[in-house]
Amino acid sequence: MAKLIVSDLDVKSKKVLIRVDFNVPIKDGVIGNDNRIVAALPTIKYVTENGGKAILFSHLGRIKSEDDKKKLSLRPVAERLADLLGKPVTFVPATRGAQLEDAISELKDGDVLLVENTRFEDLDGKKESGNDPELGKYWASLGDLFVNDAFGTAHRSHASNVGIASNMEKAAAGFLLEKEIKFLGEAVDDPKHPFVAILGGAKVSDKIGVINHLLGKADKVIVGGGMTYTFYAAKGIKIGNSLVEKDKIELAKELLEKAGDKLVLPIDNVVAEKFDNDVPNKVVEGDIPDGYMALDVGPKSVALFKDVLKDAKTVVWNGPMGVFELSNYANGTLEVGKFLGDLKDATTIVGGGDSTAAVQQLGVADKLTHISTGGGASLEYLEGKTLPGIAAVSDK
């Protein structure tokens, strides 16, 4: 059933609590990448432009000590948000109490307020990330309506998403969450065929559920990145010193048997003797020589992947094809990103940090249908799991 959306709500003169995902990289008070802040703007603007008072909640990093609290305040985010909105944002350096309550009571229609990092509550016994019932109830008492627009935490049951939602009469999805549900949901539940999934990254164990689920949905599943070599080991191909999860080789065998010709593995690899950009490398087909490790897919693999992708109508990509952070081993990932950017008449969805970084580096992000803002959340969605943050949103 379709979910209630922020645009279904009458927000005028209402205190609208909005769970956003402002978990952005901050070093020495400087924001490294503001994509997540920008992604939340449509929902915030909808509320304020329609006369609502926007009260924003977000976590930032993990809080384990008082020292973490000094480094992980949301104050720099409030300043950046004010720049992006072109209007003041009230920042409250507290997660509960009179200071917060007074600031909320002084808000006028169209105003924006950002509450301090919700995980400051975790210092005293995981109250936020453990979905403490009293905390969820308290935060819910501060507003009239609740909107969840944080897909990045939708796979977690926290006080600031599920806790607030369960204490409100209605909970709606923001525009960003709506977009994630639409594109990822349609890709997995009702894709246009041919449907190709591209899965990369280091470990098979991180993607077992996704591979299993997508083998029943996709026409082809392309595998790249470090997890390739656990599959190689399962097939009896020599892997040299490449990354392998020995305890997952039997599982990889089972997946290969289940997949038949659906699973597409690299046929050549760029190898080197060390995990180092300055060490000479070479391309090998088949067995990887002793003393060498595979760090990227080779040119024949890139050509094979493009051949598989050329007629695709739905593509979901999560995870790099090689050691993307080293320039000599970024080619496989970049070639896949470039090809997706040029794919015609296809729904193309990218999720995961390195894949997203690749399409942004190439300047093809705006040519893709959707870039997911949630790493872990998009993976769990692709596994077919019910995400608590989405389940807590009211149906229309």
N, C-alpha and C positions, 0 to 999 in steps of 0.2 A: 504493500500500500504506500501511496505517496506521503511524504512527510510534510508537516506544517512548516512553512517558510516565513522568514521575518516579514516579507511583504504581505503575508496574510494577517498580520497583527495591526491593531490600531495603537500606535505608539505615542500619540500626541499627549503631552504633559505626563507621560509615564516614566518611571525610573526603570530603564531597561538594562538588566545585567547581561553582559556579553562576554562569553568565554572566547578569547582570542588566542592565537599561538604566536607570542612574541619571544619565543625561545631562540634568540638570534645570537650570533657570535659577538662578544664584547671583550675588548682587551684594553685595559687602562682607561676605561670609560668611553672608548670609541667603538661604534658599531661597525663590524666588518662587512656585513651584508644585510640590507634592510628589506629583502624580498618578502619576508613573512609579514612585515608591517604593512607594506604596500598591498599585499594580498587581502588584508583585513579592511582596507579603506571603504570598499563599496557598502559593506554592511554597516559600518560606523556612520558613514555619510547618510545612508538611508534613514537611520534612526534619528540623527540630528536634524536633517533637512525636513523631516516630517514632525518636528516638534518634540521628539523624545529626549530624555536625558540618558546619555550613554555612559554606563559604569563598567569599566573593562577589568577583566581578571586574566592573568597569565602566569605561568611558571617560567623560570629561567634557570637552566642548569640543575645541579643537585646540591642541596644544602646539608652539609654534615658538620659544620663548625661556625662559630661566630665570625671567623675570618672569611668564610665563604659569603656570608651576608654582606660584608663590605664590598666584595668584588662583584656580587650578583644582584645588585639593586636594579630595579627597572627605571630608575630616574633618567638615564640616557635615552631610553626608549620613549619616555614621555616627551622629552625635548625633540627627538626626531619626528615623532608623531605630530607634534604641534607644527613643525615645519611643513610636513606633508599635507596636513589639513588646512594650513594657513589660518589657524585660530588657536587660542590658548588651550592647553590641556592641564587640568588640575592633577597634580601628582600627590598621592597620600602615602607617606613612608610608613604605613602600618597596614596590617591585614585584618585588624578588628579593633573595636574600642571607640571611645568618644571622639577622637580626632577624625576617624573615618566616617562615623555616623553624622557628625556636625558638617563635614565637607559635603556629604551627600545631600543633607537637608538644605544646604545653601545653593544647590545647583538650580539653574534656570533652564527652561526649555531650549534645546539645541546645544547644551553644554556637554563637555567630555571630561571624564575623570578616570584616572588609571590607579588601581590599587597596587600596593607593593607586591612583589614576587610571592605568589601563593605558597611556594615551597618553603618560605620562611617558617611556615607552620610545621614543617617536618622536623625542625630541630628539637621539638618537644614531643617526639614520638610519632612520626609519620602521619600527622593528622590530615594533610592534604592528599598525599599519594596513597594513604590507607583508607581514604573516603570515610573519615570520622563523621558519624551521623550528626553530632552536635554542631560541627563546623559547617557542614552542608546546610543545615537548618538555619544557622545564624546568617550565613551569606545570603540565603534565599530571602530572609526577612528584610534585607536592605533594599529590595526592589519589588516592582510590580509584575515584570515579565522577564523571561529568560530566553536568551538566544545563544546556541552553541555554534561557533564558527571556527572551532579548533580541530581540524581533521588530524593534525599531528599527534594529538593525545586521545583520539577517539577510541583507540584500542586499550586505553587505560580507564579504570574505574576510579576517578578522583573526586574529592569533595567539590572541586570547582566545576566539574561537568555533570557527572551522574548525581552527586550529592545535592547540588542546587536544583537540578531538573526534577528530582523525585520529591522536592518540597514545594514545587510550583504547580498551579493548576494546569498551565500549558507551557511547553518548551518547544521552541522553534529552531530550525536550522538557519544559519546565516547563508549568504550567497556563495561563499567559498565551500562550505560543507555541502551545500546543495549540488554544486558543480562536481565535487569529488564523488558523491553518491551517484550522480547521473552517469559520469564517464566511466568510472571504475565498475560500477554496478552493471551498466549495459555491456561493457567489454566482457565481463565474466558470465553474466546471465543470459544475454541476448546479443552476442556479437555477430557482425556481418562476416561471412566467410569469403575467402580463406582468412582464418584467425591465426596469427603467429605470435608466440610469446618468446621474448629474448631474456634469458636469465643469466646474469653474471655474478661476480663477487667471489669471495675467497672460499666460502664453506658450503658444502652440500647440506650440512646440518641446519644452516639458516634457511634453506630453501626447499627442504624435503616436502613439507606440506603444500607449498606452492606448486612444485613440479607435479606432485601427485594429483592435485586438484585440476591443474591446467591440462594434464594429459587427457582428461576426460572431456575437455572443452575445446582445446586448440587443435588446429590441423597439424601444426609443427611447433616444437619447443626447441629453440636454439640455446645451447649452453656454451658459455664462455667464462673467462676468468679462472681463478684458482681452483674452483670446484671441478673443472674439466678433468683434472688429473686423478681424482678419485674414481671418476668414470673410466679413464684410461686404464688404471690399475685393475678395475673390475673386468675390463676387456682383455687383460693380459698384455697391454701395450706398455713398454718400459717408460718410466717417468723420470729417471735420473734423480736429481735432488729437488724435484718440483714439489709444491705443496700437496699434501695428501692427508686425508682423514682415514687412517687405517681401520678404525672401528666402524667406518661407514661403507667399506668396500662391498660387503655382502648386500647391504641395502641398495647400493648403486647397481649391483647385478640384477636385483629384483626390479628396479625401475627400468633398466634397459630391456629386460624381458617383457615387462608390461607395455613399454612404449613402442616396441617394434621399430618401424622406420620413422616414427613421429619425432624421436629425439635426434637432433642434429648436433654433432660434436665437431670441433675444429679438426682439420686434416693436416695442418702444419702449424708450427709454433716458432716464435722468436725466443731463442734461448741464450743464456749467458752463464758464466761460472759463478757470478755473484749478483746479489740484489743491489745493483749499483749502476748508475747512468754512465759512468766513465770506463766501464769494463767492456771490451769488445763483445759483440753479439753476432749470432748467425741464425738463419732460418733452417729448420729441419722438418722433414716429413716423417710421420710414423714415430718410431721409437725415439725417445730423448736420451742422448748419450750419458753415460755415467759422468758425474762431476758437473753436469749442467742442469740448470733449472729453467722451466718455461715461464716467461714473464709477459708474453702477449700472444695473441693469435697471429698467424702468418698471412701473407697476401692471398694464398689459395683459399684459406678459410674465409677471408673477407669476401672473396668472389663468390664462394659457395653460399654464404649468408645472404648476400645481395640477391642471388638467384632465387633463394627461398622466399625472400621478402618482396620481390618485384611485383607480384600479383596480389599481395595481401590487402584486405579491406579493413582489418582491425589488427593493430600491433600494440602490444604492451611490453615495455622494456624496463627492467629493473636490474641494475648492477653492471659494472664495467667489464670489458672483455679482457683487460690485462691490468698491469700495474700503472694505472692512469696517472698517478702522481709523479712518475718519472717520465720525462718527455720522450725518451727513446722507446717507451713501451705503451704509449698512449694512442698509437695509430689505429689499432683495432677498434677501440672505443669511439674515436673521432670519426672513422670511416662509417661506422654504423649510424652515428648521429647525423652525419651529413646526408646519408642515403635516406634516412627517415624524413629529413627536412624536405627532400625532393619527391617523396612518394605522393602520387596523385590519387585523389578520391579515396583516401584511407583515413580511418580514425586512428590517430597515433597518440599513445599515452606513455609518458615517461615518469618514473618514480625512482627515488633513491638518490643519495647525495652526489655520487660520482657521475651517474648518467645525466642528472640534471646539470651538473657543472659542465659536462661535455657539450650539451646542446647550447648552453649559454655561451661557452667559450667560442663555439662555432658561429654564433649569431643566428642559429636556426630555431631558437625557442619559439618565436612568434609564428613559425610555419607549422608547428605541431598543434594537435587538437587540444591537448591538456598536459600540463606538468603538475604532477601531484606534489602537494606540500608535506606529505607524511611519509617517512621512510618505513618505520615499523608498522604503522597503521595501514599503508597501502599494501604491504606484504601480507598482513593478516586478512585484509579484504580480498586479495587475490587467492588466498587459501580457502575462501568461502566461509570464513568465520564471522560470527555476529559480533560487531564492535559495540561495547557497552555505551560509548558516547553517542553513537547513532541510535541505538535501541532506546535510549532515554528520551529522544526527541519525539514529541507527540505526532501521531498520524493525523492527516488532514481530516 
